[in-house]
């Protein structure tokens, strides 16, 4: 892991039930499976774009600072 590459902890805090299929698939693509499940991802433009689309469903923390 390079010095400028940081990691994110993404936690699903609201259910995707009743949301658009696209949002459900984005949550799943981030690796989130159930409520309060957390995953660690690298901070890349792709991941940040996915987080932006479901920001009302997830909590994001920066790691290693």
C-alpha positions as CSV (number, residue, x, y, z in Angstrom):
1,X,0.0,0.0,0.0
2,X,1.5,3.3,-1.1
3,X,1.7,6.4,1.2
4,X,-1.1,8.3,-0.7
5,X,-3.4,5.3,-0.9
6,X,-5.8,5.3,2.0
7,X,-8.4,2.7,3.1
8,X,-12.0,3.2,3.9
9,X,-14.3,1.3,6.2
10,X,-17.8,1.2,4.7
11,X,-20.7,0.1,6.9
12,X,-24.3,-0.6,5.8
13,X,-26.5,1.4,8.3
14,X,-29.8,1.5,6.4
15,X,-31.5,-1.4,4.6
16,X,-31.6,-1.4,0.7
17,X,-35.1,-3.0,0.9
18,X,-37.5,-0.9,-1.1
19,X,-34.7,1.0,-2.9
20,X,-34.1,1.0,-6.6
21,X,-32.5,-2.1,-8.0
22,X,-29.4,-0.1,-9.1
23,X,-28.8,1.0,-5.5
24,X,-29.2,-2.6,-4.2
25,X,-26.7,-3.8,-6.8
26,X,-24.3,-1.0,-5.8
27,X,-24.5,-1.9,-2.1
28,X,-23.8,-5.6,-3.1
29,X,-20.9,-4.6,-5.4
30,X,-19.3,-2.7,-2.4
31,X,-19.3,-6.1,-0.7
32,X,-22.0,-5.3,1.9
33,X,-24.2,-8.2,2.7
34,X,-26.4,-7.3,5.7
35,X,-27.2,-4.5,8.0
36,X,-24.2,-3.3,10.1
37,X,-21.8,-5.3,8.0
38,X,-18.5,-3.5,7.3
39,X,-15.9,-3.9,4.6
40,X,-12.6,-2.2,4.0
41,X,-11.9,-0.9,0.5
42,X,-9.2,1.2,-1.1
43,X,-10.1,4.8,-1.7
44,X,-10.3,5.0,-5.5
45,X,-12.4,7.2,-7.7
46,X,-14.6,4.1,-8.6
47,X,-15.3,3.3,-5.0
48,X,-16.0,6.9,-4.1
49,X,-18.5,7.1,-7.0
50,X,-20.3,4.0,-5.7
51,X,-20.4,5.4,-2.2
52,X,-21.8,8.7,-3.5
53,X,-24.7,6.8,-5.1
54,X,-25.7,5.1,-1.8
55,X,-24.4,7.7,0.7
56,X,-27.9,7.6,2.4
57,X,-27.5,3.9,3.2
58,X,-23.8,3.7,4.4
59,X,-21.4,5.2,6.9
60,X,-17.8,5.7,5.7
61,X,-14.7,6.0,7.9
62,X,-11.2,6.7,6.8
63,X,-8.6,4.3,8.2
64,X,-4.9,4.7,9.0
65,X,-4.6,8.4,9.5
